[in-house]
């Protein structure tokens, strides 16, 4: 069994200790040749750095790690515990929507319940009717108050998807809403929009 005769030199890590370590290794041969110190250092010492306490030892991980950013098109739940929109968004994987007039609309942006300044589409899972609306904030927005679905449809049949994120004023958002109503043909009796807001 071999015994390691190298003495450990444990020092705190700091840029100023590097010249000291270099000086030790440069002069170790002198110490080994001197009869009075030859037996103290039969081999060069092993240098080891001790990790000092630093700010990372005091930091803790955030209780809610950030969600990874995702560019997958569609509308996804935000995951907040008190969000009333998540259950309606959670059952929705719509990215290609077919209007009553045969026109299609493809969602090509990534949205969550917390997305703002939106044109959205409600889809009735029972009769496939569409409603197009606009809002500054989707989360907690009372989407069900904007239309009366034909029976036997109910609010439980709805799925919501954000369609467009609008830059600009309320009027720009309303204009985008009207364009999408016309494109998908969602005015009653073919869809659930009762009227278009003209300004």
C-alpha positions in Angstrom: 0.0 0.0 0.0 1.5 3.3 -1.1 1.5 6.2 1.3 1.1 9.7 0.0 3.8 11.9 1.6 2.5 15.1 0.1 1.4 17.6 2.6 -1.9 19.3 1.8 -1.7 23.1 1.7 -5.4 24.3 2.2 -5.9 28.0 1.7 -8.8 30.3 1.0 -9.4 31.0 -2.7 -8.4 34.5 -3.5 -6.5 36.0 -6.5 -3.8 37.3 -4.2 -2.7 33.8 -3.1 -1.6 32.7 -6.5 1.8 34.4 -6.3 2.4 32.6 -3.0 1.6 29.2 -4.5 3.9 29.9 -7.4 6.7 30.9 -5.0 6.3 27.7 -3.0 6.5 25.5 -6.2 9.4 27.5 -7.5 11.4 27.1 -4.3 10.4 23.6 -3.2 13.6 22.2 -4.7 15.7 24.6 -2.6 13.9 23.3 0.5 14.4 19.6 -0.5 18.1 20.1 -1.1 18.7 21.8 2.3 19.6 19.1 4.9 17.6 20.8 7.6 14.3 20.9 5.6 14.8 17.8 3.3 12.7 15.5 5.5 9.9 18.1 5.9 9.0 18.2 2.2 9.9 14.9 0.6 7.3 15.7 -2.1 5.8 19.0 -3.2 2.6 19.9 -1.3 -0.9 19.4 -2.7 -2.7 22.7 -3.0 -6.4 22.8 -2.2 -8.7 25.8 -2.1 -11.3 26.3 0.5 -14.6 27.8 -0.6 -15.3 30.9 1.5 -18.8 32.0 2.4 -20.3 34.2 -0.2 -23.6 35.6 -1.2 -24.7 32.5 -2.9 -24.6 30.6 0.4 -27.3 33.1 1.7 -29.6 33.1 -1.3 -32.5 30.8 -1.6 -34.5 29.7 -4.7 -37.7 31.7 -5.4 -40.8 29.8 -4.2 -42.2 30.1 -7.8 -39.6 29.4 -10.4 -40.1 31.2 -13.6 -42.0 29.3 -16.2 -39.9 28.5 -19.2 -40.6 30.7 -22.2 -42.4 28.9 -24.9 -43.2 30.1 -28.4 -45.7 27.3 -29.1 -48.8 28.9 -30.8 -52.0 28.7 -28.9 -53.5 29.8 -25.6 -52.3 28.1 -22.4 -53.3 28.2 -18.7 -51.2 30.7 -16.6 -51.2 28.2 -13.7 -52.2 30.8 -11.0 -54.2 29.2 -8.2 -57.1 31.7 -8.2 -57.4 32.2 -12.0 -60.9 31.6 -13.2 -59.9 31.6 -16.8 -57.4 28.6 -16.6 -60.2 25.9 -16.6 -61.7 27.3 -19.8 -58.3 27.7 -21.4 -57.0 24.4 -20.1 -59.4 22.3 -22.3 -58.5 24.4 -25.4 -55.9 23.4 -27.9 -57.3 25.4 -30.8 -54.8 26.9 -33.2 -56.8 26.4 -36.5 -60.3 27.7 -36.3 -62.9 27.2 -39.1 -65.5 29.9 -39.5 -69.1 29.3 -40.5 -68.3 30.8 -43.9 -65.5 28.3 -44.5 -62.7 30.8 -43.8 -59.9 29.6 -41.5 -58.0 31.5 -38.9 -54.7 30.2 -37.6 -53.3 31.3 -34.2 -49.6 31.9 -34.6 -48.8 33.6 -31.3 -48.2 32.2 -27.8 -50.8 33.4 -25.2 -51.7 32.7 -21.5 -54.5 33.9 -19.3 -52.3 36.9 -18.3 -51.8 38.1 -21.9 -53.2 41.6 -22.5 -54.8 43.7 -25.3 -56.3 40.8 -27.1 -58.9 39.7 -29.7 -60.2 36.3 -28.5 -62.5 33.6 -29.9 -65.0 31.6 -27.9 -65.8 28.2 -29.3 -68.9 26.2 -28.3 -67.8 22.6 -28.1 -71.4 21.4 -28.6 -72.6 23.3 -31.6 -69.2 24.7 -32.9 -70.5 28.3 -33.0 -68.0 31.0 -32.6 -67.9 34.3 -30.8 -65.2 36.9 -31.4 -64.5 39.5 -28.7 -61.8 41.9 -27.5 -60.5 42.8 -24.1 -57.6 44.5 -22.4 -57.1 41.6 -20.0 -58.2 38.0 -20.5 -57.7 36.9 -16.9 -60.9 37.2 -14.9 -62.7 38.7 -17.9 -66.4 37.8 -17.8 -66.6 36.4 -21.4 -69.9 34.7 -20.7 -71.7 38.0 -20.3 -71.2 39.0 -23.9 -73.5 36.5 -25.6 -76.4 34.2 -24.9 -75.6 30.8 -26.4 -78.5 29.0 -28.0 -79.9 26.1 -25.9 -78.9 23.4 -25.2 -75.4 25.0 -25.1 -74.0 26.2 -21.7 -71.0 28.0 -20.4 -69.5 24.6 -19.6 -69.3 23.9 -23.4 -67.0 26.9 -24.0 -63.4 27.1 -24.8 -61.5 30.3 -25.2 -58.5 31.1 -27.3 -56.6 34.3 -27.7 -56.4 35.1 -31.5 -54.5 38.3 -31.8 -52.4 40.5 -29.6 -53.0 44.1 -30.7 -50.6 47.0 -30.4 -52.0 50.4 -30.1 -55.3 51.9 -28.8 -58.7 50.5 -27.9 -59.9 51.5 -31.3 -57.2 49.4 -33.0 -58.2 46.4 -31.0 -61.9 46.9 -31.8 -61.0 47.2 -35.5 -59.1 43.9 -35.4 -62.1 42.4 -33.6 -64.5 43.6 -36.4 -62.2 42.2 -39.1 -62.1 38.8 -37.4 -65.9 38.8 -37.0 -66.2 39.4 -40.8 -63.5 36.9 -41.7 -65.0 34.0 -39.7 -68.7 35.0 -40.2 -69.6 35.0 -36.5 -72.5 37.4 -36.7 -75.9 35.9 -35.7 -77.5 33.7 -37.0 -74.3 32.0 -38.2 -72.3 32.8 -35.1 -72.7 34.1 -31.6 -71.9 37.8 -32.2 -75.1 39.8 -32.0 -73.6 42.9 -33.6 -70.3 44.6 -34.6 -69.2 47.7 -32.7 -69.0 50.5 -35.2 -67.4 53.7 -34.1 
